[in-house]
Amino acid sequence: MLARVRSATLVGIDACLVDVEADLAPGLPSFSTVGLPQSAVKEGRERVMAAITNAGYASPLKRITINLAPADLPKSGSGFDLPIAVAILVGSDQVREDRLDGTLLIGELGLEGALRPVRGALSVALAARAAGLGTLILPAANAAEAAVVGELAVLGATHLMDVVAHLAGERDLAPVAADPAALLAGDRVETVDFADVRGQPAAKRALEVAAAGGHNLLLIGPPGSGKTMLARRLPTILPALALEESLECTRIHSVAGLLPPGRAILTTRPFRAPHHTVSDAGLIGGGSNPRPGEVSLAHGGVLFLDELPEFRRNVLEGMRQPLEDGVVTLSRAAISLTYPARFTLTAAMNPCPCGHFGDSTRPCRCEPGAVERYLGRVSGPLLDRIDLQLRVPAVSAAALSGEGSEEPSAAIRGRVEAARERQRARFRGLPGVHANAHMGPRELRAHCRLEPAGEELLRAALARLGLSARAYHRVLKVARTIADLAGADRVGIPHVSEAIQYRTLDRGTRLAGQGPAARG
């Protein structure tokens, strides 16, 4: 007998519907799966047959063929266990088929029949709703995540017997509901705050500008100057996640299997800080079964790269596309995947191998030429894509022991949100442009027009600093953000001047132009 059950497989962060067809034919008992199944799907036959038997149902002694259609789409993951088991039970007349109309099933089975959570439940729910299906049955641990979609009956089950009882009409599964807007509206709890940081007013200002416009930032300074401490507080001044942003971030983390247990959606912006030994697949994404990398997991939030020159060159160069386009495209022989990767890059580095080049209190012990070789580990094209480059000096003892209070994150965030609101109004109706850092040439011409004096100042800086066309445009974007923070409609000379000051590595000879005195 032939049975058919609807399910889905993940392709990038999206889900594609799959028809699970089970044919039970007379002959020697066997079990085969066709339709480009990968290892986890093939191994599912052992879990499925054990779960059917241990749940108290008869294991059919027939030649079982499972077809996963469309046959030319690779199928991965353990989520096919539940639909395959139900298809076999329908094909052996142990489950009614009439209640499967308009229903999609997904879930991993334990050997005793218990349902275990799977990756990508939110993407599967979105695909089911888009296909016009009315019901989704999946593990109870994934139910809250899938329920945020709405317009879909989400039924969570803990055991294969619960699913069979529901399909038989003996015991209905209770629908799960979730209100994503209410989840996002909860109180914002931060474990760190800018009020903890003593001194460093220039660095705090640069972080405020970066947050207000979505600009990439590089902090350069000696060890102990507070670079990491500052970077870890950047998320506390970013605007709250909108519902659309939250759903997209949740999809990425769910597909990667990193959504916290019991969490329906992400309510805070991601902050990712990979170690400098990360591989290119770990940072950009990929692998034998492609997964999102750190640049995609940081989508909508902050990617912090500490000790930037210590990262391998090929790993850093892989960030050029996501920094420019906001997406990562992974091409394989069988398939091409695209992951979102619109993040704010925040990096930190020492000015030299010993860390004290240019420090007025401690001499640099590096050999001649070592500073340039160290800075040369980060390529010019990558530095060109970093909007703000700032020297972070060591904090004085007086600043550390001072009695004055520092400005808290909430106050800074208020100014950032006001600037972002101006940008939302400016870019309303423009797809893919949500902040000044995302502007293209057309938006630059429309919103970053300079007065003659400002144009002359920028041309002089272009000639003196040798700015590339990309760096020139990024200075304009930063100036537009500074004007937004000031509440100005036009970009003026003070805004352009401050933006130029943030091109530290373009001034002098990549920091080495400070002369011998910089060595103490």
N, C-alpha and C positions, 0 to 999 in steps of 0.2 A: 504494500500500500504506500502511496505517496502522500507526504505531509509537507506543509510549507509554513514557516514562521518568519516574521520580520525581525531583523536585528540591524546592527550598524557596526562600522569599523572606522577608526580614526585615520584621517589623511591630513597631516599637519595638525592644525588646531581645529579643523573642521571634521565633521562626521559624515560618512556616506552610508546610505541605507543598503542593506544586504539581505537578500532572500536566502534563508537557510532551508534547503530542501532535503528531506530524508526519504530515501527509497528502501523499503524493507522487502527483500525478494527471497524466495526459497533458495536453499543451497547451503553449503558449508558455512558455519558462523564466521563472519569476518566483519571488519570495520575499516572503511577507507574514507578519507576526506579529500575532496578535489576543489579546485577554484583558487589556486595560488595561496594555500594556507602556509603561514610561517610556523616556526617551531612550537611556540606556545599553543597555537591552534591545533597542530597535529597531536601534541601530547595530551590535549583535552579529552581524547577518546578514552584514556584510562581513567581520568577523573569522572567523566560522564557515566561510564558503565558502573563504576564503583558506587557513585552517588545514587544511581537508579536502584541498584540492588540494596544498598544500606538504608534507603528510604522506604523500603518495603514494597517496591514495585517489581514486576517480572522483567527480567532481562531477556529480550527477544533473541532466540537462537536462530538468527537469519543472517543473510548477507546484507549488511547495512552500508549504504553509500550516502554520504553527506556531500551535497554540492552547495558551494557558497557563490551565489551569483550577485553581481556580474563576475564572470570567471577571469577576466583580465585585470582585475583590481587586486593588488596584494592585500591579504588579510592578516592582521597581527593582533596580539593581545589575548587574554584569557576570557574576555567577555562573551565569547561564543558558547561557553559551557552550558549556560541556562537555555538558550534557544535550541541548541542541539539536543539536549535532554528532553525538552518539551516536544520537539519534533519527533523524536523516537517514540515517546509515549503516545503521541497522537497517531503515529503510523502503526502502532501495535494495539490501537483501540483501548488504551488505558486512560486517555484524556479526551474530552470533547473539543472539537475544533471550532465550533460555532462562536465561542467567546474570544477567539483570537483575532476576529475582524477589527481592524483599526488599532491593533495593539503591537507595540514593539517591546521585545525582551532583550535584556543584556545582564550579564553577571557571571562571576567565577564561582565554580562549585568546589567545595571540599569533598573529601572522600566519603564523609558521612551525610552529605547532602546540604550542608550549611552554605549560605550564600555569602561570598566575600566581596568587598568593594573593588571597583575597577577604576581605571583612569578615564578621564574625559566625559564624565556623566553630563556635565552642562552642555557640551557640544552635541552629545547624543540627543538630549532633550530638545535643543534648538532644531536639529535636523528632523526629529519626529514632528515637531509643530509645523515646520515648513512644509513637510510632506502631507499635512492634513490628517495625521493620525491623532486619535483622541486619548490614547492611554499608553503609559510607559511603565513597565514592571522592571524593577532593578533592585539590587541589594539595599536594605534599609539604611546602611551607612552612607549611601550616595543620594538618598531621597531628598534631603534638605537642599543639597546643591542643585539637583535637577528641578526642584519645585520653584525656584526663582524665575523660571521661564514664563510661567503663567499660561493660560489657555490650553492646558494639558493636564490630564489626570495622572498624577505621579503616585504610584503604588510601591511602597517599600516592603520587601519580604526578607525574612531571615533564614528561610529553609525552602528547599525544593517542594516539600509537602505543603507549605503555605501557598505556593504558586499553583500547584495542582488542585488544591481545595478551592481556590478562587475560581479557576477555570471550570471546575465541576459545579460551581454554584453552591457549594456546601458552606463556605465561609469567606465572605468578601474581605479583601484587603482594604484598609482605610486609606483614603487619599491624604497626601501630605501637602500642606500649604506653607508658603513662605512669603514674606513681604520685604523685598530687597530695599525699598526706599526706607522702611523703618530700621532695617539693619544698618544702613549707611548713616542714618540720622542719629545714631547713638553717640554718646559722649566720646570725644577724642582723648585717648589716654596716651601720653608720651612718657617714656622712661628717661629721656635725656632732654636738655633744654639749653638754649644759647646763654641763659643766665649763668650757667656753670663755667663759661669761658671767660677768663680774665684777660683784659687787653685785646689786642689784635683788631682794632676798629676797621682798618682797611680791608682785612680778610673778611670780616663780617659783612661789610658793604658789598664786596665782590660776590659773596654767597647770596646776598639779598637780590642782587642784579641777576645772578644765574637762575634763582628760583622764579623771579618775576617774568623772565623771558624764555625759560627753558634752555639756557645756554650751557655749553660745556665749559668746564673749569679745571685749571691746573694750578696746584699750590706747590711752590718751590721754596724750601727753607731747610734749616739745619735740624738735626734730630731734637725732639723735645719742644719744638716751637708751637705745637698744637695743631698740625695739619690734619691728622686723623681725627682728633677730637672735633674739629670744625666740620669736617666732611660728614661725620656720623650724625651731626645735628641738622644737616640740610633737609632731610625729609620733614622735620618738625615745622619748617616754614613754608612748605609746599601747600598749595590749595588742596582741599578735601577732594577725594575721588568723586566724579560724577557717576551716575548709574551705568552709563554706556562704557566708561573707562573701567569701572569695577568688573563688569561682566567680561570684558576682553582680558583683563589681567587674570581673572579667575579661570577662564578657559585655558590660558597658557599654563598656569600652575597645576590645574587639574590634569591636563594632558601629560605633564611631566611627572605626575604622581606626588606633587609637593603641597597639595592643598591640605591644611591641618585637619585631622579627624573631627567630624561633627561641624565643621565650618561650612556655611552655605556659600558665602562669597567673601572676597577680600575687601576689607573696609579701610585699610591704610595702604599708602603707596609703597611699592616694594623697595627694598634697599638690599642690593647684592654686593658682596665684597669678596670675590674669588681670590685665592692665593696666587702668587706670581708663578707657581709651577703648573697652573691650569693648562690643559691642552687646547689646541685650536677647536676641536670638537666640543670640549667643555665650555669654551667661551662663546663660540659662534653657533654651535649646534651641529648635529650630525650623529655619526655612529652607524653600526650595522642596521639597527632599527632606529632611524633618525628621531632624536628628541630635541626640544628647545634647549639652547645654550643660555649662558648667563646674560647675554645681551637681550634675549627675549624674555627671560624671567624678570629682568629689570624694566620691562616695558611699562611706561606710565610712571616710573619712579627713578631711582638713582642707581647707577653702576659705579662703584668706587674701586679704583685700581690703585692700591697703595704700593709704593716703591715701583713706579712705572717703568724705569729702565731695566728692572730685573725680569720683566716679562719677556718671553721669547719674541724675537722680531716677527716671525711669521704669524704668531698669535695676534700681535697688535695690528699688523697690516690687514688682518681679516676684518677689522672693525671699520674699515673705510666705507664699505657699502652701507651698513646700518647707520653709521653716523651721517651719511649723506641722504639716504633714501628712507630711513625709518623702518626698513624691512630687511630680513635675511632670506636669501633664496638658496636652497640646497638642491643641487641637481644630482640625481642618481641615474643609473642605467634604466631602471624600471619606472621611476617617478620623479617629479620635481615638486618640492615643497617650499612654501613661503610662510615664514613666521614673522609676526609684528616685532619691531625692535626700536620703538621710539622712546628713548631714555635720555636722561641727563647724565653725561659722563663727568665724573669728578675724579681727578687723579692727583696723586701726591708724589713728590720725589725730592731727594736731596740735591743740592747744587753740584755735588762732586762725590766720588766714592767714600771719602772720609766724612762728608757731610758738613764741612765747615768753611767751604769756599765763600768768601765775602762776609764771613762772620767777624764782627769787630772785637769780639771778646776771646775767641779761640782761633789759633792759626790753622791754616789748611796744610795737611801733611802729604798731599798728593804729589806725585812726580809730574814734571812738565809734560803737557799733552794729555794727562790722564783725565782732566776735566772735559776737554773736547771729546775724547773717546767715550766718556761716560754719557754725556749729553747726546752724542751721536747714536746711541742705541735706540733713541726715539726718532723716527724719520720725520723730515720736514713736512711731507704731505699729511701725516697724522697730526702734527702740531698745528698745521694750517686749519684743521677742522676743530680746534679748541679755541673758543671765542675769547675766554678770559684767562690770561696767564699772569700769575701774581707772585711776587716775592713775599714770603711770610718770615719776618725776622724773629729772633729769639725773644721771649718775653722777659722783661726786666724783673728783678726782685721786687721793686717798688710796686709794679702792676700786680704781681702775684699776691702781695701782702696788703694791698689797698683795702680800704673799708667801704668804698663806694659800691653800689649795686649795678649789675649789668642788665641790659635790656633783655627781657624774656622773649622766647620764641613767638608767643601769642601776639605780641606787639608788632614784631617784624612781619609775621604772617598776615596781619591786617593790611599792611601796605602792599604786600605781594598780591593778595587777593584783589585789592582795588586795581592794581596794574593789570592783572589777568582779566578782570571784568572789562576794562577798556579794550583789551585785545580781542575778547570774545565778541564784543560789539563790532569791532573793526573787521573781523574775519568771518562774520556770520554768513553762512551760505557757501563758504569756500571749503571744499572737502580736503581733509588732510592738513589744514592749517589751523592750529589751535593756539599757537604762541608765536612771538616774534622770531624765535630761532627757526621756525618752519617756513618762513617766507621764501618765495621764489623771486626771480628777477622782476616779474610783473608786479608783485606786491611791494617790492622794494621801491620801484619807480613811483608807485601810487602813494605810499605811506612814509617814505623816508626822504622826501625832498628837502634839500638844504638851502639856506640862504646863501648868497654869494660869498660872504665871509666864511661861513662854515665849509663851503665847497673848496675854497682856497686853502683853508687849514688842512682839510683831508687830503687834498692833492699834494701839499707840502709833506705831509706825513708819509704818503705813498712813495714819494721820491726819496725822502731821507731814510726811511726804514726799509725800503725795498719790499713793500707788501705785495703779495700776489693778488690776483683778482678775487680769489676766494676770501683771503684775509680782509681785503677792502670791503667786500660785502658784509662780512661778519662784524666789522667795526660799525657799519651802518646799522645792523640789526641791534647790536648792543646799545648804540646811541639812542635808538628808538625806544628800547626798554627803559633806559635811564630817564628819558623824557616822560614815559608813562608813569614811572615812579614819582616824578615831580608834578604829574598832572598836567603836563604841557601838551598842546595839540601839535606843535611843530618841533622839529629837532633843531636845537640851537647850538651855539658854539660851546657852552659849558658841557653839554651832553656829549658832543663829539670829542672834546678834550679829554673827558674822563674815560670814554671808550678807548681812545688811543693809548692811555696810560696802562690799560690792561693787556697790552701786547708786549709783555716783558721780554720774551725771547726774540722779538724782532728789534729791540733796542740794543745797541752795541753789538757785540759779537757773541750772541747766544750766552750771555752772562759772563763770558770770558773776557769781554772787552773792558772789564773794570780795572784791569791793570794789576801789577804786582802788589799794590797796597791791599788788594782784596785778600791776599794770602796772610795778612797779619804781619 
